[in-house]
Amino acid sequence: MMIAVQLDKQREFDALWNWSKTYMLNTDPKNPSVGYFAWSMSTDGTPRSTRHSAGMVAAAAVGSLAASPGEASKAFLQELWDMPVPAGEQRYFDGMLYIMSMMHLSGEFRVIERKR
């Protein structure tokens, strides 16, 4: 999703977002991760991991800019804002998505054109 946002590919983003909401969003009220997206899924929607991903939250927060305004999009933005800087397992990947998302959401992300 992050690449679709960076490249301004609305159709691709919409397809990824719809798939994510269908297969990755935990909607089971008995699960402590209800309302969160799964970290990794097979294409059939089977979870590969139960780890809570800071990078996934960061990407979803940026994606919420393209979503309809509402409680769900605000929740992703708030969770990213409240999240500590990623550390430990997957800190490089999660940290990269975290910082890029913060740059996007702050309006400081810039494409630098190369001079020809």
N, CA, C and O atoms as a Tinker XYZ file with bonds, in Angstrom:
   464  protein
     1  N      0.822000   -1.191000    0.000000    73     2
     2  CA     0.000000    0.000000    0.000000    64     1     3
     3  C      0.864000    1.251000    0.000000    63     2     4     5
     4  O      0.526000    2.242000   -0.647000    81     3
     5  N      1.964000    1.209000    0.715000    73     3     6
     6  CA     2.821000    2.391000    0.816000    64     5     7
     7  C      3.344000    2.802000   -0.562000    63     6     8     9
     8  O      3.384000    3.990000   -0.884000    81     7
     9  N      3.741000    1.832000   -1.364000    73     7    10
    10  CA     4.251000    2.151000   -2.696000    64     9    11
    11  C      3.141000    2.744000   -3.556000    63    10    12    13
    12  O      3.383000    3.688000   -4.309000    81    11
    13  N      1.942000    2.211000   -3.456000    73    11    14
    14  CA     0.817000    2.765000   -4.222000    64    13    15
    15  C      0.560000    4.219000   -3.831000    63    14    16    17
    16  O      0.251000    5.045000   -4.690000    81    15
    17  N      0.684000    4.535000   -2.546000    73    15    18
    18  CA     0.510000    5.917000   -2.088000    64    17    19
    19  C      1.625000    6.798000   -2.644000    63    18    20    21
    20  O      1.367000    7.885000   -3.161000    81    19
    21  N      2.861000    6.325000   -2.536000    73    19    22
    22  CA     4.002000    7.124000   -2.989000    64    21    23
    23  C      3.954000    7.386000   -4.485000    63    22    24    25
    24  O      4.385000    8.446000   -4.939000    81    23
    25  N      3.442000    6.444000   -5.252000    73    23    26
    26  CA     3.386000    6.597000   -6.702000    64    25    27
    27  C      2.048000    7.157000   -7.182000    63    26    28    29
    28  O      1.809000    7.264000   -8.385000    81    27
    29  N      1.181000    7.510000   -6.240000    73    27    30
    30  CA    -0.126000    8.078000   -6.556000    64    29    31
    31  C     -0.937000    7.155000   -7.471000    63    30    32    33
    32  O     -1.476000    7.588000   -8.489000    81    31
    33  N     -1.012000    5.881000   -7.090000    73    31    34
    34  CA    -1.744000    4.871000   -7.854000    64    33    35
    35  C     -3.030000    4.531000   -7.104000    63    34    36    37
    36  O     -3.077000    3.566000   -6.340000    81    35
    37  N     -4.067000    5.328000   -7.329000    73    35    38
    38  CA    -5.317000    5.181000   -6.592000    64    37    39
    39  C     -5.978000    3.825000   -6.820000    63    38    40    41
    40  O     -6.437000    3.200000   -5.864000    81    39
    41  N     -6.034000    3.361000   -8.059000    73    39    42
    42  CA    -6.702000    2.094000   -8.365000    64    41    43
    43  C     -6.004000    0.938000   -7.650000    63    42    44    45
    44  O     -6.669000    0.077000   -7.074000    81    43
    45  N     -4.671000    0.913000   -7.680000    73    43    46
    46  CA    -3.917000   -0.141000   -7.019000    64    45    47
    47  C     -4.083000   -0.057000   -5.505000    63    46    48    49
    48  O     -4.221000   -1.076000   -4.828000    81    47
    49  N     -4.067000    1.177000   -4.977000    73    47    50
    50  CA    -4.271000    1.347000   -3.544000    64    49    51
    51  C     -5.639000    0.818000   -3.129000    63    50    52    53
    52  O     -5.750000    0.086000   -2.145000    81    51
    53  N     -6.685000    1.184000   -3.877000    73    51    54
    54  CA    -8.041000    0.734000   -3.544000    64    53    55
    55  C     -8.135000   -0.787000   -3.533000    63    54    56    57
    56  O     -8.771000   -1.364000   -2.652000    81    55
    57  N     -7.502000   -1.440000   -4.513000    73    55    58
    58  CA    -7.527000   -2.904000   -4.559000    64    57    59
    59  C     -6.826000   -3.502000   -3.342000    63    58    60    61
    60  O     -7.339000   -4.438000   -2.730000    81    59
    61  N     -5.656000   -2.967000   -2.987000    73    59    62
    62  CA    -4.922000   -3.460000   -1.819000    64    61    63
    63  C     -5.684000   -3.191000   -0.523000    63    62    64    65
    64  O     -5.727000   -4.044000    0.363000    81    63
    65  N     -6.278000   -2.019000   -0.414000    73    63    66
    66  CA    -7.035000   -1.653000    0.791000    64    65    67
    67  C     -8.235000   -2.571000    0.971000    63    66    68    69
    68  O     -8.500000   -3.045000    2.075000    81    67
    69  N     -8.965000   -2.821000   -0.119000    73    67    70
    70  CA   -10.135000   -3.708000   -0.041000    64    69    71
    71  C     -9.725000   -5.126000    0.342000    63    70    72    73
    72  O    -10.398000   -5.765000    1.151000    81    71
    73  N     -8.618000   -5.630000   -0.235000    73    71    74
    74  CA    -8.143000   -6.960000    0.122000    64    73    75
    75  C     -7.739000   -6.994000    1.594000    63    74    76    77
    76  O     -8.065000   -7.936000    2.316000    81    75
    77  N     -7.028000   -5.960000    2.029000    73    75    78
    78  CA    -6.582000   -5.895000    3.425000    64    77    79
    79  C     -7.754000   -5.882000    4.387000    63    78    80    81
    80  O     -7.740000   -6.596000    5.390000    81    79
    81  N     -8.767000   -5.082000    4.096000    73    79    82
    82  CA    -9.938000   -5.023000    4.984000    64    81    83
    83  C    -10.688000   -6.348000    4.991000    63    82    84    85
    84  O    -11.246000   -6.739000    6.015000    81    83
    85  N    -10.705000   -7.045000    3.852000    73    83    86
    86  CA   -11.416000   -8.322000    3.761000    64    85    87
    87  C    -10.675000   -9.438000    4.492000    63    86    88    89
    88  O    -11.286000  -10.210000    5.232000    81    87
    89  N     -9.355000   -9.526000    4.286000    73    87    90
    90  CA    -8.602000  -10.672000    4.797000    64    89    91
    91  C     -7.721000  -10.392000    6.003000    63    90    92    93
    92  O     -7.396000  -11.323000    6.741000    81    91
    93  N     -7.325000   -9.158000    6.231000    73    91    94
    94  CA    -6.332000   -8.886000    7.270000    64    93    95
    95  C     -6.891000   -8.215000    8.520000    63    94    96    97
    96  O     -6.279000   -8.297000    9.585000    81    95
    97  N     -8.031000   -7.557000    8.413000    73    95    98
    98  CA    -8.602000   -6.871000    9.568000    64    97    99
    99  C     -9.231000   -7.884000   10.513000    63    98   100   101
   100  O    -10.079000   -8.678000   10.108000    81    99
   101  N     -8.815000   -7.853000   11.767000    73    99   102
   102  CA    -9.359000   -8.765000   12.768000    64   101   103
   103  C    -10.667000   -8.194000   13.294000    63   102   104   105
   104  O    -10.675000   -7.146000   13.940000    81   103
   105  N    -11.769000   -8.877000   13.019000    73   103   106
   106  CA   -13.091000   -8.396000   13.437000    64   105   107
   107  C    -13.706000   -9.252000   14.543000    63   106   108   109
   108  O    -14.839000   -9.003000   14.955000    81   107
   109  N    -12.977000  -10.252000   15.025000    73   107   110
   110  CA   -13.491000  -11.133000   16.076000    64   109   111
   111  C    -13.457000  -10.420000   17.423000    63   110   112   113
   112  O    -12.371000  -10.155000   17.937000    81   111
   113  N    -14.620000  -10.098000   18.018000    73   111   114
   114  CA   -14.632000   -9.362000   19.293000    64   113   115
   115  C    -13.986000  -10.137000   20.448000    63   114   116   117
   116  O    -13.644000   -9.534000   21.464000    81   115
   117  N    -13.812000  -11.440000   20.319000    73   115   118
   118  CA   -13.185000  -12.247000   21.369000    64   117   119
   119  C    -11.660000  -12.196000   21.297000    63   118   120   121
   120  O    -10.979000  -12.580000   22.248000    81   119
   121  N    -11.124000  -11.723000   20.173000    73   119   122
   122  CA    -9.677000  -11.663000   19.985000    64   121   123
   123  C     -9.156000  -10.339000   20.525000    63   122   124   125
   124  O     -9.736000   -9.294000   20.231000    81   123
   125  N     -8.067000  -10.350000   21.315000    73   123   126
   126  CA    -7.536000   -9.089000   21.849000    64   125   127
   127  C     -7.012000   -8.147000   20.769000    63   126   128   129
   128  O     -6.796000   -6.965000   21.037000    81   127
   129  N     -6.807000   -8.650000   19.562000    73   127   130
   130  CA    -6.335000   -7.807000   18.459000    64   129   131
   131  C     -7.473000   -7.304000   17.583000    63   130   132   133
   132  O     -7.238000   -6.869000   16.455000    81   131
   133  N     -8.706000   -7.356000   18.085000    73   131   134
   134  CA    -9.848000   -6.894000   17.288000    64   133   135
   135  C     -9.627000   -5.438000   16.872000    63   134   136   137
   136  O     -9.213000   -4.602000   17.675000    81   135
   137  N     -9.909000   -5.161000   15.620000    73   135   138
   138  CA    -9.723000   -3.812000   15.100000    64   137   139
   139  C     -8.348000   -3.569000   14.514000    63   138   140   141
   140  O     -8.114000   -2.538000   13.883000    81   139
   141  N     -7.430000   -4.513000   14.718000    73   139   142
   142  CA    -6.083000   -4.386000   14.167000    64   141   143
   143  C     -5.943000   -5.285000   12.942000    63   142   144   145
   144  O     -6.667000   -6.268000   12.782000    81   143
   145  N     -5.002000   -4.924000   12.092000    73   143   146
   146  CA    -4.707000   -5.742000   10.927000    64   145   147
   147  C     -3.658000   -6.781000   11.294000    63   146   148   149
   148  O     -2.761000   -6.524000   12.097000    81   147
   149  N     -3.785000   -7.964000   10.689000    73   147   150
   150  CA    -2.777000   -9.011000   10.875000    64   149   151
   151  C     -1.486000   -8.582000   10.188000    63   150   152   153
   152  O     -1.511000   -7.819000    9.223000    81   151
   153  N     -0.380000   -9.067000   10.682000    73   151   154
   154  CA     0.934000   -8.696000   10.160000    64   153   155
   155  C      1.196000   -9.339000    8.799000    63   154   156   157
   156  O      1.691000   -8.673000    7.889000    81   155
   157  N      0.880000  -10.590000    8.653000    73   155   158
   158  CA     1.210000  -11.299000    7.424000    64   157   159
   159  C      0.148000  -12.351000    7.145000    63   158   160   161
   160  O     -0.260000  -13.095000    8.037000    81   159
   161  N     -0.295000  -12.401000    5.892000    73   159   162
   162  CA    -1.353000  -13.333000    5.508000    64   161   163
   163  C     -0.973000  -14.069000    4.235000    63   162   164   165
   164  O     -0.227000  -13.553000    3.402000    81   163
   165  N     -1.493000  -15.278000    4.093000    73   163   166
   166  CA    -1.419000  -15.976000    2.817000    64   165   167
   167  C     -2.481000  -15.348000    1.909000    63   166   168   169
   168  O     -3.365000  -14.637000    2.387000    81   167
   169  N     -2.397000  -15.607000    0.619000    73   167   170
   170  CA    -3.365000  -15.002000   -0.304000    64   169   171
   171  C     -4.791000  -15.474000   -0.058000    63   170   172   173
   172  O     -5.741000  -14.837000   -0.513000    81   171
   173  N     -4.949000  -16.592000    0.661000    73   171   174
   174  CA    -6.306000  -17.065000    0.971000    64   173   175
   175  C     -6.833000  -16.490000    2.286000    63   174   176   177
   176  O     -7.942000  -16.821000    2.706000    81   175
   177  N     -6.045000  -15.632000    2.936000    73   175   178
   178  CA    -6.483000  -14.996000    4.166000    64   177   179
   179  C     -6.066000  -15.713000    5.439000    63   178   180   181
   180  O     -6.495000  -15.319000    6.523000    81   179
   181  N     -5.249000  -16.751000    5.346000    73   179   182
   182  CA    -4.766000  -17.481000    6.512000    64   181   183
   183  C     -3.610000  -16.709000    7.156000    63   182   184   185
   184  O     -2.631000  -16.394000    6.479000    81   183
   185  N     -3.711000  -16.395000    8.473000    73   183   186
   186  CA    -2.626000  -15.649000    9.127000    64   185   187
   187  C     -1.317000  -16.438000    9.151000    63   186   188   189
   188  O     -1.315000  -17.652000    9.359000    81   187
   189  N     -0.217000  -15.738000    8.938000    73   187   190
   190  CA     1.122000  -16.345000    9.020000    64   189   191
   191  C      1.796000  -16.015000   10.346000    63   190   192   193
   192  O      2.739000  -16.694000   10.753000    81   191
   193  N      1.315000  -14.975000   11.018000    73   191   194
   194  CA     1.948000  -14.538000   12.252000    64   193   195
   195  C      0.919000  -13.809000   13.107000    63   194   196   197
   196  O     -0.066000  -13.280000   12.592000    81   195
   197  N      1.154000  -13.785000   14.401000    73   195   198
   198  CA     0.264000  -13.045000   15.296000    64   197   199
   199  C      0.934000  -11.776000   15.817000    63   198   200   201
   200  O      0.376000  -11.087000   16.671000    81   199
   201  N      2.137000  -11.461000   15.304000    73   199   202
   202  CA     2.886000  -10.282000   15.745000    64   201   203
   203  C      2.152000   -8.998000   15.365000    63   202   204   205
   204  O      1.626000   -8.885000   14.258000    81   203
   205  N      2.116000   -8.046000   16.271000    73   203   206
   206  CA     1.541000   -6.725000   15.988000    64   205   207
   207  C      2.611000   -5.903000   15.280000    63   206   208   209
   208  O      3.696000   -5.702000   15.824000    81   207
   209  N      2.318000   -5.427000   14.071000    73   207   210
   210  CA     3.318000   -4.759000   13.255000    64   209   211
   211  C      3.192000   -3.247000   13.294000    63   210   212   213
   212  O      2.186000   -2.679000   12.869000    81   211
   213  N      4.233000   -2.605000   13.813000    73   211   214
   214  CA     4.271000   -1.143000   13.806000    64   213   215
   215  C      4.281000   -0.614000   12.375000    63   214   216   217
   216  O      3.669000    0.414000   12.089000    81   215
   217  N      4.974000   -1.312000   11.477000    73   215   218
   218  CA     5.033000   -0.896000   10.079000    64   217   219
   219  C      3.687000   -0.962000    9.402000    63   218   220   221
   220  O      3.356000   -0.101000    8.587000    81   219
   221  N      2.907000   -1.972000    9.728000    73   219   222
   222  CA     1.573000   -2.106000    9.139000    64   221   223
   223  C      0.668000   -0.980000    9.625000    63   222   224   225
   224  O     -0.101000   -0.425000    8.841000    81   223
   225  N      0.751000   -0.640000   10.896000    73   223   226
   226  CA    -0.034000    0.475000   11.429000    64   225   227
   227  C      0.376000    1.771000   10.742000    63   226   228   229
   228  O     -0.475000    2.589000   10.390000    81   227
   229  N      1.687000    1.957000   10.549000    73   227   230
   230  CA     2.182000    3.166000    9.898000    64   229   231
   231  C      1.658000    3.279000    8.467000    63   230   232   233
   232  O      1.211000    4.345000    8.045000    81   231
   233  N      1.717000    2.167000    7.723000    73   231   234
   234  CA     1.224000    2.175000    6.348000    64   233   235
   235  C     -0.288000    2.430000    6.311000    63   234   236   237
   236  O     -0.776000    3.153000    5.442000    81   235
   237  N     -1.016000    1.842000    7.242000    73   235   238
   238  CA    -2.465000    2.053000    7.290000    64   237   239
   239  C     -2.800000    3.506000    7.644000    63   238   240   241
   240  O     -3.794000    4.048000    7.161000    81   239
   241  N     -1.978000    4.131000    8.479000    73   239   242
   242  CA    -2.210000    5.546000    8.828000    64   241   243
   243  C     -2.068000    6.427000    7.591000    63   242   244   245
   244  O     -2.872000    7.334000    7.379000    81   243
   245  N     -1.048000    6.164000    6.772000    73   243   246
   246  CA    -0.895000    6.923000    5.524000    64   245   247
   247  C     -2.056000    6.609000    4.596000    63   246   248   249
   248  O     -2.603000    7.504000    3.952000    81   247
   249  N     -2.427000    5.351000    4.529000    73   247   250
   250  CA    -3.565000    4.956000    3.699000    64   249   251
   251  C     -4.855000    5.616000    4.123000    63   250   252   253
   252  O     -5.748000    5.830000    3.303000    81   251
   253  N     -4.959000    5.943000    5.408000    73   251   254
   254  CA    -6.192000    6.578000    5.885000    64   253   255
   255  C     -6.389000    7.970000    5.292000    63   254   256   257
   256  O     -7.493000    8.512000    5.334000    81   255
   257  N     -5.320000    8.552000    4.740000    73   255   258
   258  CA    -5.476000    9.843000    4.059000    64   257   259
   259  C     -6.367000    9.712000    2.839000    63   258   260   261
   260  O     -7.050000   10.662000    2.457000    81   259
   261  N     -6.363000    8.531000    2.223000    73   259   262
   262  CA    -7.181000    8.293000    1.041000    64   261   263
   263  C     -8.554000    7.733000    1.400000    63   262   264   265
   264  O     -9.440000    7.664000    0.549000    81   263
   265  N     -8.731000    7.337000    2.649000    73   263   266
   266  CA    -9.999000    6.746000    3.085000    64   265   267
   267  C    -11.018000    7.833000    3.417000    63   266   268   269
   268  O    -10.670000    9.003000    3.578000    81   267
   269  N    -12.255000    7.431000    3.513000    73   267   270
   270  CA   -13.298000    8.362000    3.940000    64   269   271
   271  C    -13.029000    8.777000    5.378000    63   270   272   273
   272  O    -12.671000    7.935000    6.202000    81   271
   273  N    -13.192000   10.053000    5.694000    73   271   274
   274  CA   -12.983000   10.490000    7.081000    64   273   275
   275  C    -13.939000    9.757000    8.028000    63   274   276   277
   276  O    -15.112000    9.555000    7.713000    81   275
   277  N    -13.422000    9.370000    9.171000    73   275   278
   278  CA   -14.258000    8.673000   10.142000    64   277   279
   279  C    -13.428000    8.126000   11.277000    63   278   280   281
   280  O    -12.231000    8.392000   11.378000    81   279
   281  N    -14.080000    7.354000   12.134000    73   279   282
   282  CA   -13.415000    6.809000   13.320000    64   281   283
   283  C    -12.283000    5.850000   12.980000    63   282   284   285
   284  O    -11.254000    5.845000   13.655000    81   283
   285  N    -12.461000    5.034000   11.935000    73   283   286
   286  CA   -11.414000    4.061000   11.585000    64   285   287
   287  C    -10.147000    4.767000   11.136000    63   286   288   289
   288  O     -9.052000    4.414000   11.572000    81   287
   289  N    -10.284000    5.763000   10.267000    73   287   290
   290  CA    -9.083000    6.456000    9.796000    64   289   291
   291  C     -8.432000    7.246000   10.930000    63   290   292   293
   292  O     -7.205000    7.309000   11.008000    81   291
   293  N     -9.225000    7.840000   11.799000    73   291   294
   294  CA    -8.671000    8.563000   12.949000    64   293   295
   295  C     -7.933000    7.617000   13.893000    63   294   296   297
   296  O     -6.920000    7.987000   14.486000    81   295
   297  N     -8.445000    6.398000   14.028000    73   295   298
   298  CA    -7.823000    5.430000   14.938000    64   297   299
   299  C     -6.418000    5.063000   14.480000    63   298   300   301
   300  O     -5.513000    4.950000   15.307000    81   299
   301  N     -6.217000    4.877000   13.179000    73   299   302
   302  CA    -4.880000    4.554000   12.666000    64   301   303
   303  C     -3.932000    5.729000   12.863000    63   302   304   305
   304  O     -2.780000    5.542000   13.257000    81   303
   305  N     -4.411000    6.930000   12.592000    73   303   306
   306  CA    -3.569000    8.114000   12.794000    64   305   307
   307  C     -3.177000    8.261000   14.258000    63   306   308   309
   308  O     -2.022000    8.550000   14.571000    81   307
   309  N     -4.137000    8.063000   15.150000    73   307   310
   310  CA    -3.864000    8.209000   16.574000    64   309   311
   311  C     -2.898000    7.131000   17.065000    63   310   312   313
   312  O     -2.000000    7.406000   17.860000    81   311
   313  N     -3.092000    5.901000   16.581000    73   311   314
   314  CA    -2.189000    4.833000   17.029000    64   313   315
   315  C     -0.762000    5.095000   16.568000    63   314   316   317
   316  O      0.183000    4.868000   17.323000    81   315
   317  N     -0.595000    5.574000   15.326000    73   315   318
   318  CA     0.753000    5.897000   14.858000    64   317   319
   319  C      1.347000    7.014000   15.706000    63   318   320   321
   320  O      2.511000    6.942000   16.101000    81   319
   321  N      0.567000    8.032000   15.984000    73   319   322
   322  CA     1.056000    9.158000   16.770000    64   321   323
   323  C      1.481000    8.725000   18.172000    63   322   324   325
   324  O      2.479000    9.217000   18.698000    81   323
   325  N      0.728000    7.808000   18.778000    73   323   326
   326  CA     0.999000    7.349000   20.144000    64   325   327
   327  C      2.074000    6.259000   20.214000    63   326   328   329
   328  O      2.569000    5.950000   21.298000    81   327
   329  N      2.432000    5.684000   19.084000    73   327   330
   330  CA     3.356000    4.549000   19.038000    64   329   331
   331  C      4.799000    4.975000   19.330000    63   330   332   333
   332  O      5.254000    6.001000   18.826000    81   331
   333  N      5.521000    4.193000   20.141000    73   331   334
   334  CA     6.952000    4.493000   20.329000    64   333   335
   335  C      7.725000    4.144000   19.057000    63   334   336   337
   336  O      7.237000    3.381000   18.224000    81   335
   337  N      8.905000    4.689000   18.909000    73   335   338
   338  CA     9.759000    4.360000   17.773000    64   337   339
   339  C     10.028000    2.855000   17.815000    63   338   340   341
   340  O     10.391000    2.332000   18.868000    81   339
   341  N      9.860000    2.150000   16.696000    73   339   342
   342  CA    10.045000    0.701000   16.696000    64   341   343
   343  C     11.435000    0.268000   17.165000    63   342   344   345
   344  O     12.447000    0.888000   16.840000    81   343
   345  N     11.445000   -0.803000   17.928000    73   343   346
   346  CA    12.687000   -1.385000   18.446000    64   345   347
   347  C     12.525000   -2.904000   18.430000    63   346   348   349
   348  O     11.417000   -3.411000   18.257000    81   347
   349  N     13.615000   -3.618000   18.607000    73   347   350
   350  CA    13.540000   -5.079000   18.688000    64   349   351
   351  C     13.361000   -5.733000   17.331000    63   350   352   353
   352  O     13.861000   -5.249000   16.315000    81   351
   353  N     12.625000   -6.859000   17.335000    73   351   354
   354  CA    12.393000   -7.612000   16.109000    64   353   355
   355  C     11.759000   -6.732000   15.039000    63   354   356   357
   356  O     10.823000   -5.987000   15.327000    81   355
   357  N     12.246000   -6.806000   13.839000    73   355   358
   358  CA    11.729000   -6.058000   12.688000    64   357   359
   359  C     11.884000   -4.541000   12.832000    63   358   360   361
   360  O     11.163000   -3.784000   12.183000    81   359
   361  N     12.821000   -4.092000   13.676000    73   359   362
   362  CA    12.963000   -2.649000   13.910000    64   361   363
   363  C     13.376000   -1.880000   12.658000    63   362   364   365
   364  O     12.983000   -0.726000   12.490000    81   363
   365  N     14.165000   -2.501000   11.772000    73   363   366
   366  CA    14.578000   -1.783000   10.571000    64   365   367
   367  C     13.387000   -1.573000    9.642000    63   366   368   369
   368  O     13.128000   -0.448000    9.214000    81   367
   369  N     12.663000   -2.643000    9.326000    73   367   370
   370  CA    11.520000   -2.553000    8.426000    64   369   371
   371  C     10.416000   -1.674000    9.029000    63   370   372   373
   372  O      9.932000   -0.745000    8.383000    81   371
   373  N     10.029000   -1.973000   10.258000    73   371   374
   374  CA     8.991000   -1.182000   10.920000    64   373   375
   375  C      9.427000    0.270000   11.084000    63   374   376   377
   376  O      8.626000    1.188000   10.908000    81   375
   377  N     10.699000    0.474000   11.422000    73   375   378
   378  CA    11.214000    1.826000   11.608000    64   377   379
   379  C     11.211000    2.629000   10.323000    63   378   380   381
   380  O     10.913000    3.823000   10.333000    81   379
   381  N     11.544000    1.971000    9.199000    73   379   382
   382  CA    11.533000    2.657000    7.913000    64   381   383
   383  C     10.108000    3.090000    7.548000    63   382   384   385
   384  O      9.895000    4.222000    7.112000    81   383
   385  N      9.143000    2.198000    7.723000    73   383   386
   386  CA     7.752000    2.562000    7.441000    64   385   387
   387  C      7.256000    3.631000    8.413000    63   386   388   389
   388  O      6.499000    4.524000    8.033000    81   387
   389  N      7.686000    3.532000    9.658000    73   387   390
   390  CA     7.299000    4.510000   10.678000    64   389   391
   391  C      7.775000    5.912000   10.287000    63   390   392   393
   392  O      6.986000    6.856000   10.292000    81   391
   393  N      9.067000    6.054000    9.947000    73   391   394
   394  CA     9.599000    7.381000    9.640000    64   393   395
   395  C      9.036000    7.916000    8.325000    63   394   396   397
   396  O      8.743000    9.107000    8.222000    81   395
   397  N      8.882000    7.049000    7.316000    73   395   398
   398  CA     8.308000    7.511000    6.047000    64   397   399
   399  C      6.849000    7.930000    6.237000    63   398   400   401
   400  O      6.394000    8.900000    5.631000    81   399
   401  N      6.132000    7.209000    7.064000    73   399   402
   402  CA     4.741000    7.561000    7.334000    64   401   403
   403  C      4.646000    8.890000    8.068000    63   402   404   405
   404  O      3.790000    9.718000    7.759000    81   403
   405  N      5.525000    9.089000    9.037000    73   403   406
   406  CA     5.531000   10.365000    9.741000    64   405   407
   407  C      5.835000   11.517000    8.780000    63   406   408   409
   408  O      5.250000   12.594000    8.891000    81   407
   409  N      6.756000   11.284000    7.833000    73   407   410
   410  CA     7.061000   12.328000    6.850000    64   409   411
   411  C      5.859000   12.600000    5.953000    63   410   412   413
   412  O      5.546000   13.757000    5.674000    81   411
   413  N      5.186000   11.550000    5.502000    73   411   414
   414  CA     3.981000   11.733000    4.679000    64   413   415
   415  C      2.913000   12.516000    5.433000    63   414   416   417
   416  O      2.358000   13.487000    4.919000    81   415
   417  N      2.637000   12.085000    6.649000    73   415   418
   418  CA     1.540000   12.673000    7.418000    64   417   419
   419  C      1.843000   14.088000    7.888000    63   418   420   421
   420  O      0.928000   14.870000    8.145000    81   419
   421  N      3.123000   14.416000    8.000000    73   419   422
   422  CA     3.483000   15.777000    8.424000    64   421   423
   423  C      3.547000   16.740000    7.242000    63   422   424   425
   424  O      3.652000   17.953000    7.428000    81   423
   425  N      3.484000   16.196000    6.024000    73   423   426
   426  CA     3.588000   17.036000    4.839000    64   425   427
   427  C      5.025000   17.328000    4.442000    63   426   428   429
   428  O      5.271000   18.177000    3.585000    81   427
   429  N      5.977000   16.631000    5.055000    73   427   430
   430  CA     7.390000   16.891000    4.776000    64   429   431
   431  C      8.007000   15.918000    3.775000    63   430   432   433
   432  O      9.194000   16.026000    3.466000    81   431
   433  N      7.225000   14.978000    3.267000    73   431   434
   434  CA     7.757000   14.045000    2.278000    64   433   435
   435  C      7.820000   14.759000    0.937000    63   434   436   437
   436  O      6.816000   15.299000    0.473000    81   435
   437  N      8.970000   14.767000    0.324000    73   435   438
   438  CA     9.158000   15.465000   -0.947000    64   437   439
   439  C      9.833000   14.537000   -1.955000    63   438   440   441
   440  O     10.739000   13.776000   -1.614000    81   439
   441  N      9.380000   14.614000   -3.177000    73   439   442
   442  CA    10.059000   13.915000   -4.258000    64   441   443
   443  C     11.134000   14.860000   -4.773000    63   442   444   445
   444  O     10.842000   16.000000   -5.134000    81   443
   445  N     12.355000   14.397000   -4.808000    73   443   446
   446  CA    13.457000   15.232000   -5.292000    64   445   447
   447  C     13.751000   14.828000   -6.724000    63   446   448   449
   448  O     14.226000   13.724000   -6.989000    81   447
   449  N     13.464000   15.731000   -7.634000    73   447   450
   450  CA    13.690000   15.468000   -9.044000    64   449   451
   451  C     15.180000   15.511000   -9.341000    63   450   452   453
   452  O     15.890000   16.386000   -8.845000    81   451
   453  N     15.648000   14.586000  -10.134000    73   451   454
   454  CA    17.068000   14.658000  -10.512000    64   453   455
   455  C     17.216000   15.673000  -11.641000    63   454   456   457
   456  O     16.335000   15.834000  -12.486000    81   455
   457  N     18.328000   16.330000  -11.623000    73   455   458
   458  CA    18.601000   17.322000  -12.665000    64   457   459
   459  C     19.083000   16.623000  -13.910000    63   458   460   461
   460  O     19.883000   15.688000  -13.847000    81   459
   461  N     18.603000   17.071000  -15.018000    73   459   462
   462  CA    19.003000   16.443000  -16.292000    64   461   463
   463  C     19.943000   17.336000  -17.033000    63   462   464
   464  O     20.393000   16.988000  -18.125000    81   463
